[in-house]
Amino acid sequence: MDQKAVFQTVASDFDAVNKTIHEQLASNVPMVEKVAEHIIDSGGKRLRPMLVLLSGGLAGTIDTRHHLLASIIEFLHTATLLHDDVVDKSDMRRGKPTANANWGNSPSVLVGDFLYARSFEMLVKLGNLDVMARLSATTRVIAEGEVMQLMNIKNPNTSEQQYMEVITGKTAILFQASAETAGVISGYTPEQNQALADYGLNLGLAFQLIDDVLDYAGDSQTLGKNVGDDLAEGKPTLPLIHAMEHGTEEDRSIIRECIRKGGLVHLDTVLDIIKRTESLEYVTTKAEQHAQQAKECLNQFSDCSYKSAMLALADLAVARNS
């Protein structure tokens, strides 16, 4: 099953989610709508709202509560993207100029704040305290993950464990919440909700690990961003951490200097070290392990089109090229 087939499983519900998203973007301030619509309509995969819908249909029926929850999740994610691009000083996302490149940092930060506020208004409308508690905690963990990443920038001593803590907080935790909260509003058993939480967490980890592989192995046009962006920002992602651990002393010295200074002056040399130490293979294998763990979490659910789509989604998280 390819990504198009996965999407078709919830296509009609996705139309309802998109309608809700655009209705909730309404604001008396034109710039708020303009900036928010720019990033929401910029061609993202919408994996997190898709995960809400698939999880909701896995052992139950998708209804308007799931549509609203999927929209909330997308607003939370979009808010983090607006803030991330300001922090990272990014000028391109998904092959298009970022909001801060078009309108500046201040509008991007403030519209991100608007999306956070609107998402919590929508949570009140949803009226489920368990979901509100989970998403409130998730939003906090995402912020903590972003701060941890910021602390690790230009720090060549970052360990693999520290890296995994960062990607769990900044990426995987929202995947986890997307799946788990869908189960909560569907009235699943605690065991089923835990299985969905574990599925989402492992899916998110696999997704981010491959994201960090593609930063060194992808194609700029396909990725919608520049290859080597992480190195340019001095981010010690797992391909670099592994290469330092398994390269020569000279290799370690080169990579450490690149992390400390940032920039792309030594990109070709770093790419050669990463290739020689088989670091991308190592990270890809780790992603495949998390994808397999995600699939095993679905064993307690009966076979259906939603389960097939979620199994395929785990494979696609690893097999993608963008």
PERAVEN-V800120 format. One record per residue. N is the residue number from 1. SS is DSSP state (H for helix, E for strand, - for the rest). PSI is psi as a letter, one per 20 degrees, with the letter a starting at -180 (none if undefined). D_CENTER is the distance of its C-alpha to the mean C-alpha in whole Angstrom. Layout:
N,SS,PSI,D_CENTER
N,SS,PSI,D_CENTER
This chain:
1,-,p,21
2,-,r,19
3,H,h,16
4,H,g,19
5,H,h,21
6,H,g,18
7,H,g,17
8,H,h,21
9,H,h,21
10,-,k,20
11,H,g,21
12,H,h,23
13,H,h,21
14,H,h,19
15,H,g,22
16,H,h,22
17,H,g,19
18,H,h,19
19,H,g,22
20,H,g,21
21,H,g,19
22,H,h,21
23,H,h,24
24,H,i,22
25,-,i,21
26,-,p,25
27,-,q,26
28,-,i,30
29,-,o,29
30,H,h,28
31,H,h,26
32,H,g,23
33,H,g,23
34,H,g,23
35,H,g,20
36,H,g,18
37,H,h,19
38,H,g,18
39,H,h,15
40,H,h,14
41,-,j,17
42,-,j,15
43,-,k,14
44,-,r,10
45,-,i,10
46,-,k,10
47,H,h,8
48,H,g,8
49,H,h,11
50,H,h,13
51,H,h,12
52,H,g,14
53,H,g,17
54,H,g,17
55,H,h,17
56,H,h,20
57,H,i,22
58,H,h,22
59,-,k,25
60,-,b,26
61,-,p,26
62,-,p,23
63,-,a,25
64,H,h,24
65,H,h,23
66,H,h,20
67,H,g,20
68,H,g,20
69,H,g,17
70,H,h,14
71,H,g,15
72,H,g,15
73,H,g,11
74,H,h,11
75,H,g,13
76,H,g,11
77,H,g,8
78,H,h,10
79,H,g,12
80,H,h,10
81,H,g,9
82,H,g,13
83,H,h,14
84,H,g,12
85,H,h,14
86,H,g,17
87,H,g,16
88,H,i,16
89,-,k,18
90,-,q,16
91,-,i,18
92,E,p,16
93,E,p,13
94,-,k,13
95,-,j,17
96,E,q,18
97,E,p,19
98,-,r,17
99,H,g,18
100,H,h,19
101,H,h,21
102,H,g,23
103,H,i,24
104,-,r,23
105,H,g,22
106,H,g,23
107,H,h,23
108,H,g,19
109,H,g,19
110,H,h,21
111,H,h,19
112,H,g,16
113,H,g,19
114,H,g,20
115,H,h,17
116,H,g,17
117,H,g,20
118,H,h,20
119,H,h,18
120,H,h,20
121,H,g,23
122,H,h,21
123,H,h,21
124,H,g,24
125,H,h,25
126,H,h,24
127,-,k,26
128,-,o,24
129,H,h,25
130,H,g,23
131,H,g,20
132,H,g,20
133,H,g,21
134,H,g,17
135,H,h,15
136,H,g,17
137,H,h,17
138,H,g,13
139,H,g,13
140,H,g,15
141,H,h,14
142,H,g,11
143,H,g,13
144,H,h,15
145,H,g,12
146,H,h,12
147,H,g,16
148,H,g,16
149,H,g,14
150,H,h,17
151,H,h,20
152,H,i,19
153,-,p,19
154,-,k,22
155,-,n,23
156,-,i,24
157,-,j,25
158,-,p,21
159,-,r,21
160,H,h,19
161,H,g,19
162,H,h,18
163,H,g,15
164,H,h,14
165,H,h,14
166,H,g,12
167,H,h,9
168,H,g,10
169,H,g,10
170,H,h,8
171,H,g,4
172,H,h,7
173,H,h,9
174,H,h,7
175,H,g,7
176,H,g,11
177,H,h,12
178,H,g,11
179,H,g,13
180,H,g,16
181,H,h,17
182,H,h,17
183,H,h,20
184,H,g,21
185,H,i,22
186,H,i,24
187,-,k,26
188,-,r,25
189,-,q,26
190,H,h,25
191,H,g,25
192,H,g,23
193,H,h,20
194,H,h,20
195,H,g,19
196,H,g,17
197,H,g,15
198,H,h,16
199,H,g,14
200,H,g,11
201,H,g,11
202,H,h,12
203,H,g,10
204,H,h,6
205,H,g,9
206,H,g,10
207,H,g,7
208,H,h,7
209,H,g,10
210,H,h,11
211,H,g,9
212,H,h,12
213,H,g,14
214,H,h,14
215,H,h,14
216,H,i,18
217,H,i,19
218,-,a,17
219,-,p,19
220,H,g,19
221,H,h,20
222,H,g,17
223,H,h,14
224,-,j,15
225,-,r,15
226,-,p,18
227,-,p,18
228,-,j,19
229,H,h,17
230,H,g,15
231,H,g,19
232,H,h,20
233,-,i,19
234,-,k,20
235,-,p,17
236,-,m,18
237,-,r,15
238,H,h,16
239,H,h,18
240,H,g,20
241,H,g,21
242,H,g,22
243,H,h,24
244,H,h,26
245,H,h,27
246,H,j,28
247,-,a,30
248,-,r,33
249,H,h,34
250,H,g,34
251,H,g,30
252,H,g,29
253,H,g,31
254,H,g,30
255,H,g,26
256,H,g,27
257,H,g,28
258,H,g,26
259,H,g,23
260,H,h,26
261,H,h,27
262,-,a,23
263,-,r,24
264,-,j,25
265,-,h,28
266,-,k,28
267,H,g,25
268,H,g,27
269,H,g,29
270,H,g,25
271,H,h,24
272,H,g,28
273,H,g,27
274,H,g,24
275,H,g,26
276,H,h,29
277,-,j,27
278,-,k,25
279,H,h,22
280,H,h,19
281,H,g,21
282,H,g,21
283,H,h,17
284,H,g,17
285,H,g,19
286,H,g,17
287,H,g,14
288,H,h,17
289,H,g,18
290,H,h,15
291,H,g,15
292,H,g,18
293,H,h,18
294,H,g,16
295,H,h,18
296,H,h,21
297,-,i,20
298,-,j,21
299,-,h,24
300,-,i,26
301,-,q,25
302,-,q,27
303,-,p,27
304,-,r,26
305,H,h,24
306,H,g,21
307,H,g,21
308,H,g,21
309,H,h,18
310,H,h,16
311,H,g,18
312,H,h,17
313,H,h,14
314,H,g,14
315,H,g,16
316,H,h,14
317,H,h,11
318,H,h,13
319,H,i,16
320,-,r,14
321,-,j,15
322,-,none,13
